[in-house]
Amino acid sequence: MSLPMFEVERPQSLGEALKILSEVKGAEPIAGGTNLMVDMRKGTHRPRVVVDVAALRDLHGIEATGPEVVIGAATTIAEMLESPILMKHAPVLVLACSSFANALIRNRATVGGNLVTAAPCSDTAPALLTLDAEVKLASVRGTRRVPLDRYLVSAFSTVRRSDELLVSVRFPIPSATAAAAFRKMGLRKVSCMAKVDVAVMLDADAAGRCTNARIAIAAASPIAVRARAAEAALVGKPITPEAIAAAAGLTAKAAAPRAGSEYKLSVVQGLARRLLAEAARALERGGTHA
Ligand SMILES: Cc1cc2nc3c(=O)[nH]c(=O)nc-3n(C[C@H](O)[C@H](O)[C@H](O)COP(=O)(O)OP(=O)(O)OC[C@H]3O[C@@H](n4cnc5c(N)ncnc54)[C@H](O)[C@@H]3O)c2cc1C
């Protein structure tokens, strides 16, 4: 299918981009274009004007500033994959990026585009949920920060308003003793969309009692979600195989696959059990990742 006619705006600053989005009817941002161009070809998106935000300086960079890590929205998946800051502080996100599409797509696709699209099978969302991430949205009216689990509403739906740009995603630097794991299950080992994603992060005190548990799933419910009941079941207790099995069962209860995809419930449960066990073993070795 051929592309419909559209105009391209290339703003030189964040302020200019926000002004265009607020004033030009039918204007839509574009970053890597790996979703938008496909949608435009299919005819499901028909922006009259696309506002190219990929080169905006305010939307770039990965920084560890004080207690948090900040990732510019136009940062590509390939850049995240190679970031020493993310390897040190957020290996769960690097693991998610390593399973993302293929090298060609990873070179264009951005974390902002991934979170704005809000596909049920987003690979960055579950990893970022275990990092307790929040997004920064900007418009001509000002900026607001929204926790990722409140930003994501449902399949392809977020609280972002049409004149807002996603500027950055940020998360508190996890404790140095925490351990994390991520697994994507798809139809192939590479270059496929997730059938199920599971991400976990665990922390424990010197006595082996769980002090923090975060578990998130994607592609097994309309949008990526935290398995809060499973997390609560772990915190305050020793991380035993029994506790892990119970938490894995509760993780499956957080899933809500479409009719015909009920097999995903047992995949979520099995993956959660495996990843929690891997993270628990990594905790015993001193943390970071499984
Ligand atoms: C072959 C192929 C394989 C893929 N594999 C995967 C995969 O394995 N895992 C996965 O999660 N996804 C995958 N995707 C989907 C896609 O690559 C990702 O969602 C990607 O991260 C989108 O980023 P982008 O920069 O290309 O977004 P774009 O296509 O540029 O934009 C997507 C949407 O976000 C909006 N947008 C972009 N940036 C901003 C911003 N800063 N502020 C506000 N709105 C913005 C656009 O207006 C548009 O609505 C795949 C896509 C293709 C074509």
The ligand as an ORCA input file, in Angstrom:
! r2SCAN-3c Opt
* xyz 0 1
  C       9.245     -5.327     11.910
  C       8.854     -4.744     13.246
  C       9.230     -5.418     14.407
  C       8.879     -4.902     15.649
  N       9.263     -5.587     16.774
  C       8.965     -5.090     18.006
  C       9.370     -5.800     19.174
  O      10.032     -6.833     19.137
  N       9.003     -5.276     20.381
  C       8.272     -4.127     20.487
  O       7.979     -3.706     21.619
  N       7.884     -3.435     19.373
  C       8.208     -3.881     18.146
  N       7.820     -3.198     17.013
  C       7.042     -1.967     17.132
  C       7.868     -0.656     17.062
  O       9.118     -0.844     16.468
  C       8.057     -0.060     18.467
  O       6.828      0.186     19.103
  C       8.909      1.218     18.448
  O       9.488      1.380     19.720
  C       8.146      2.479     18.062
  O       9.051      3.575     18.142
  P       9.204      4.597     16.924
  O      10.197      5.610     17.374
  O       9.504      3.905     15.657
  O       7.730      5.214     16.912
  P       7.006      5.978     15.696
  O       6.555      4.992     14.687
  O       7.802      7.134     15.256
  O       5.729      6.521     16.496
  C       4.807      5.628     17.087
  C       3.712      6.457     17.772
  O       4.274      7.205     18.853
  C       4.107      8.618     18.638
  N       5.345      9.211     19.151
  C       6.623      8.846     18.846
  N       7.484      9.507     19.649
  C       6.734     10.315     20.441
  C       7.044     11.232     21.488
  N       8.304     11.451     21.896
  N       6.031     11.884     22.100
  C       4.741     11.661     21.711
  N       4.389     10.808     20.742
  C       5.379     10.133     20.119
  C       3.827      8.795     17.170
  O       3.023      9.932     16.927
  C       3.071      7.495     16.849
  O       1.720      7.637     17.218
  C       8.160     -3.678     15.744
  C       7.807     -2.990     14.565
  C       8.160     -3.506     13.326
  C       7.784     -2.745     12.085
*
